[in-house]
Amino acid sequence: MTITVRFWRRLANFEPDFNKRIEKKFSGGSAKECMAAIDDYCNHHDLAEYTTPEIINVED
């Protein structure tokens, strides 16, 4: 299973820079494993530099 999240780099005024989209994939044996990895990633995600990650795709 793979879950893909996306987020954008922020501009100096903290608005999203829609020209700088970032996607990150999290893979695991189950949805629970993928979501645990995403949760851990979000605990260290720099919200001053990037927007909040959002799930955009789930592949079984």
N, CA, C and O atoms as CSV, one atom per row, in Angstrom:
chain,resi,resn,atom,element,x,y,z
A,1,MET,N,N,0.844,-1.171,0.000
A,1,MET,CA,C,0.000,0.000,0.000
A,1,MET,C,C,0.892,1.236,0.000
A,1,MET,O,O,1.938,1.266,0.648
A,2,THR,N,N,0.462,2.245,-0.732
A,2,THR,CA,C,1.179,3.518,-0.784
A,2,THR,C,C,0.189,4.667,-0.653
A,2,THR,O,O,-0.852,4.678,-1.310
A,3,ILE,N,N,0.515,5.618,0.186
A,3,ILE,CA,C,-0.288,6.834,0.344
A,3,ILE,C,C,0.594,8.014,-0.036
A,3,ILE,O,O,1.718,8.145,0.449
A,4,THR,N,N,0.075,8.868,-0.907
A,4,THR,CA,C,0.814,10.044,-1.370
A,4,THR,C,C,0.220,11.296,-0.741
A,4,THR,O,O,-0.997,11.483,-0.726
A,5,VAL,N,N,1.097,12.150,-0.223
A,5,VAL,CA,C,0.670,13.447,0.306
A,5,VAL,C,C,1.332,14.543,-0.515
A,5,VAL,O,O,2.377,14.329,-1.129
A,6,ARG,N,N,0.720,15.705,-0.519
A,6,ARG,CA,C,1.324,16.854,-1.209
A,6,ARG,C,C,1.267,18.067,-0.300
A,6,ARG,O,O,0.427,18.176,0.593
A,7,PHE,N,N,2.196,18.974,-0.565
A,7,PHE,CA,C,2.243,20.249,0.146
A,7,PHE,C,C,3.068,21.204,-0.694
A,7,PHE,O,O,3.725,20.785,-1.647
A,8,TRP,N,N,3.041,22.469,-0.354
A,8,TRP,CA,C,3.759,23.487,-1.106
A,8,TRP,C,C,4.736,24.214,-0.198
A,8,TRP,O,O,4.526,24.328,1.009
A,9,ARG,N,N,5.797,24.698,-0.803
A,9,ARG,CA,C,6.743,25.570,-0.097
A,9,ARG,C,C,6.036,26.919,0.118
A,9,ARG,O,O,5.206,27.316,-0.700
A,10,ARG,N,N,6.351,27.605,1.182
A,10,ARG,CA,C,5.729,28.903,1.468
A,10,ARG,C,C,6.573,30.060,0.925
A,10,ARG,O,O,7.796,29.971,0.819
A,11,LEU,N,N,5.879,31.138,0.588
A,11,LEU,CA,C,6.541,32.388,0.215
A,11,LEU,C,C,6.952,33.128,1.488
A,11,LEU,O,O,6.628,32.686,2.590
A,12,ALA,N,N,7.650,34.229,1.348
A,12,ALA,CA,C,8.090,35.010,2.505
A,12,ALA,C,C,6.910,35.508,3.352
A,12,ALA,O,O,7.053,35.699,4.560
A,13,ASN,N,N,5.749,35.717,2.722
A,13,ASN,CA,C,4.559,36.177,3.460
A,13,ASN,C,C,3.716,35.011,3.985
A,13,ASN,O,O,2.585,35.214,4.427
A,14,PHE,N,N,4.258,33.797,3.939
A,14,PHE,CA,C,3.640,32.563,4.435
A,14,PHE,C,C,2.503,32.037,3.561
A,14,PHE,O,O,1.859,31.052,3.922
A,15,GLU,N,N,2.249,32.666,2.433
A,15,GLU,CA,C,1.274,32.134,1.482
A,15,GLU,C,C,1.923,30.968,0.726
A,15,GLU,O,O,3.145,30.934,0.585
A,16,PRO,N,N,1.119,30.011,0.239
A,16,PRO,CA,C,1.692,28.903,-0.534
A,16,PRO,C,C,2.271,29.395,-1.860
A,16,PRO,O,O,1.692,30.265,-2.511
A,17,ASP,N,N,3.393,28.847,-2.248
A,17,ASP,CA,C,3.978,29.104,-3.563
A,17,ASP,C,C,3.528,27.955,-4.461
A,17,ASP,O,O,4.133,26.883,-4.462
A,18,PHE,N,N,2.465,28.185,-5.221
A,18,PHE,CA,C,1.863,27.123,-6.011
A,18,PHE,C,C,2.742,26.676,-7.173
A,18,PHE,O,O,2.367,25.765,-7.912
A,19,ASN,N,N,3.892,27.295,-7.346
A,19,ASN,CA,C,4.870,26.835,-8.336
A,19,ASN,C,C,5.840,25.822,-7.731
A,19,ASN,O,O,6.657,25.247,-8.450
A,20,LYS,N,N,5.762,25.601,-6.434
A,20,LYS,CA,C,6.699,24.706,-5.755
A,20,LYS,C,C,5.951,23.613,-5.002
A,20,LYS,O,O,5.986,23.549,-3.773
A,21,ARG,N,N,5.283,22.767,-5.750
A,21,ARG,CA,C,4.529,21.641,-5.197
A,21,ARG,C,C,5.491,20.494,-4.875
A,21,ARG,O,O,6.413,20.202,-5.638
A,22,ILE,N,N,5.257,19.856,-3.736
A,22,ILE,CA,C,6.073,18.725,-3.305
A,22,ILE,C,C,5.131,17.558,-3.019
A,22,ILE,O,O,4.103,17.728,-2.364
A,23,GLU,N,N,5.490,16.365,-3.516
A,23,GLU,CA,C,4.744,15.151,-3.215
A,23,GLU,C,C,5.669,14.184,-2.506
A,23,GLU,O,O,6.850,14.084,-2.839
A,24,LYS,N,N,5.133,13.472,-1.530
A,24,LYS,CA,C,5.909,12.497,-0.783
A,24,LYS,C,C,5.069,11.236,-0.655
A,24,LYS,O,O,3.887,11.305,-0.319
A,25,LYS,N,N,5.681,10.077,-0.923
A,25,LYS,CA,C,4.987,8.798,-0.858
A,25,LYS,C,C,5.405,8.033,0.386
A,25,LYS,O,O,6.579,8.011,0.757
A,26,PHE,N,N,4.416,7.401,1.028
A,26,PHE,CA,C,4.646,6.573,2.210
A,26,PHE,C,C,4.124,5.183,1.896
A,26,PHE,O,O,2.949,5.017,1.566
A,27,SER,N,N,4.993,4.181,1.998
A,27,SER,CA,C,4.614,2.804,1.676
A,27,SER,C,C,4.683,1.939,2.922
A,27,SER,O,O,5.479,2.183,3.829
A,28,GLY,N,N,3.829,0.920,2.944
A,28,GLY,CA,C,3.806,-0.026,4.052
A,28,GLY,C,C,2.925,-1.202,3.704
A,28,GLY,O,O,2.317,-1.241,2.634
A,29,GLY,N,N,2.860,-2.139,4.589
A,29,GLY,CA,C,2.078,-3.345,4.370
A,29,GLY,C,C,0.581,-3.133,4.561
A,29,GLY,O,O,-0.229,-3.937,4.100
A,30,SER,N,N,0.216,-2.045,5.244
A,30,SER,CA,C,-1.208,-1.767,5.499
A,30,SER,C,C,-1.416,-0.261,5.600
A,30,SER,O,O,-0.465,0.517,5.681
A,31,ALA,N,N,-2.689,0.124,5.593
A,31,ALA,CA,C,-3.017,1.546,5.747
A,31,ALA,C,C,-2.549,2.051,7.107
A,31,ALA,O,O,-2.108,3.194,7.235
A,32,LYS,N,N,-2.647,1.199,8.117
A,32,LYS,CA,C,-2.222,1.585,9.466
A,32,LYS,C,C,-0.734,1.920,9.503
A,32,LYS,O,O,-0.338,2.896,10.141
A,33,GLU,N,N,0.093,1.123,8.826
A,33,GLU,CA,C,1.535,1.392,8.782
A,33,GLU,C,C,1.834,2.697,8.036
A,33,GLU,O,O,2.663,3.497,8.469
A,34,CYS,N,N,1.147,2.896,6.912
A,34,CYS,CA,C,1.356,4.124,6.129
A,34,CYS,C,C,0.950,5.349,6.936
A,34,CYS,O,O,1.672,6.346,6.961
A,35,MET,N,N,-0.199,5.278,7.593
A,35,MET,CA,C,-0.670,6.420,8.366
A,35,MET,C,C,0.235,6.686,9.567
A,35,MET,O,O,0.401,7.841,9.959
A,36,ALA,N,N,0.815,5.660,10.152
A,36,ALA,CA,C,1.762,5.863,11.253
A,36,ALA,C,C,2.995,6.606,10.740
A,36,ALA,O,O,3.514,7.495,11.416
A,37,ALA,N,N,3.464,6.240,9.542
A,37,ALA,CA,C,4.622,6.924,8.951
A,37,ALA,C,C,4.277,8.376,8.625
A,37,ALA,O,O,5.097,9.268,8.841
A,38,ILE,N,N,3.077,8.620,8.110
A,38,ILE,CA,C,2.646,9.985,7.801
A,38,ILE,C,C,2.534,10.800,9.088
A,38,ILE,O,O,2.952,11.957,9.135
A,39,ASP,N,N,1.975,10.199,10.117
A,39,ASP,CA,C,1.833,10.890,11.404
A,39,ASP,C,C,3.197,11.272,11.957
A,39,ASP,O,O,3.380,12.390,12.438
A,40,ASP,N,N,4.157,10.353,11.893
A,40,ASP,CA,C,5.514,10.648,12.356
A,40,ASP,C,C,6.135,11.768,11.534
A,40,ASP,O,O,6.776,12.666,12.081
A,41,TYR,N,N,5.945,11.714,10.229
A,41,TYR,CA,C,6.475,12.765,9.351
A,41,TYR,C,C,5.861,14.125,9.712
A,41,TYR,O,O,6.574,15.125,9.801
A,42,CYS,N,N,4.561,14.157,9.917
A,42,CYS,CA,C,3.880,15.424,10.230
A,42,CYS,C,C,4.339,16.015,11.563
A,42,CYS,O,O,4.304,17.231,11.748
A,43,ASN,N,N,4.768,15.160,12.489
A,43,ASN,CA,C,5.277,15.649,13.779
A,43,ASN,C,C,6.558,16.459,13.616
A,43,ASN,O,O,6.902,17.255,14.489
A,44,HIS,N,N,7.267,16.263,12.505
A,44,HIS,CA,C,8.527,16.960,12.263
A,44,HIS,C,C,8.465,17.875,11.044
A,44,HIS,O,O,9.483,18.433,10.636
A,45,HIS,N,N,7.296,18.030,10.469
A,45,HIS,CA,C,7.091,18.841,9.268
A,45,HIS,C,C,7.134,20.326,9.645
A,45,HIS,O,O,6.408,20.754,10.543
A,46,ASP,N,N,7.964,21.101,8.978
A,46,ASP,CA,C,8.162,22.522,9.287
A,46,ASP,C,C,7.052,23.365,8.650
A,46,ASP,O,O,7.106,23.666,7.457
A,47,LEU,N,N,6.057,23.740,9.438
A,47,LEU,CA,C,4.922,24.508,8.913
A,47,LEU,C,C,5.281,25.948,8.598
A,47,LEU,O,O,4.513,26.631,7.920
A,48,ALA,N,N,6.409,26.425,9.064
A,48,ALA,CA,C,6.850,27.769,8.695
A,48,ALA,C,C,7.394,27.779,7.267
A,48,ALA,O,O,7.358,28.808,6.592
A,49,GLU,N,N,7.895,26.638,6.812
A,49,GLU,CA,C,8.479,26.552,5.474
A,49,GLU,C,C,7.545,25.910,4.448
A,49,GLU,O,O,7.631,26.207,3.257
A,50,TYR,N,N,6.643,25.023,4.914
A,50,TYR,CA,C,5.757,24.268,4.022
A,50,TYR,C,C,4.315,24.328,4.519
A,50,TYR,O,O,4.070,24.527,5.709
A,51,THR,N,N,3.363,24.155,3.604
A,51,THR,CA,C,1.954,24.064,3.994
A,51,THR,C,C,1.702,22.698,4.628
A,51,THR,O,O,2.569,21.824,4.599
A,52,THR,N,N,0.534,22.524,5.188
A,52,THR,CA,C,0.157,21.258,5.813
A,52,THR,C,C,0.017,20.167,4.753
A,52,THR,O,O,-0.623,20.394,3.726
A,53,PRO,N,N,0.600,18.989,4.978
A,53,PRO,CA,C,0.447,17.901,4.006
A,53,PRO,C,C,-1.008,17.437,3.923
A,53,PRO,O,O,-1.721,17.396,4.925
A,54,GLU,N,N,-1.426,17.092,2.717
A,54,GLU,CA,C,-2.774,16.546,2.527
A,54,GLU,C,C,-2.677,15.296,1.674
A,54,GLU,O,O,-1.881,15.236,0.738
A,55,ILE,N,N,-3.481,14.306,1.994
A,55,ILE,CA,C,-3.484,13.058,1.245
A,55,ILE,C,C,-4.141,13.285,-0.099
A,55,ILE,O,O,-5.239,13.836,-0.176
A,56,ILE,N,N,-3.461,12.853,-1.176
A,56,ILE,CA,C,-4.023,13.037,-2.508
A,56,ILE,C,C,-4.235,11.710,-3.250
A,56,ILE,O,O,-4.961,11.669,-4.243
A,57,ASN,N,N,-3.600,10.616,-2.770
A,57,ASN,CA,C,-3.766,9.352,-3.465
A,57,ASN,C,C,-3.493,8.196,-2.515
A,57,ASN,O,O,-2.600,8.250,-1.670
A,58,VAL,N,N,-4.306,7.135,-2.685
A,58,VAL,CA,C,-4.120,5.900,-1.918
A,58,VAL,C,C,-4.107,4.758,-2.914
A,58,VAL,O,O,-5.052,4.588,-3.686
A,59,GLU,N,N,-3.022,3.961,-2.900
A,59,GLU,CA,C,-2.896,2.824,-3.804
A,59,GLU,C,C,-2.783,1.554,-2.977
A,59,GLU,O,O,-2.010,1.486,-2.022
A,60,ASP,N,N,-3.558,0.556,-3.355
A,60,ASP,CA,C,-3.549,-0.694,-2.635
A,60,ASP,C,C,-2.536,-1.648,-3.220
A,60,ASP,O,O,-2.390,-2.768,-2.731
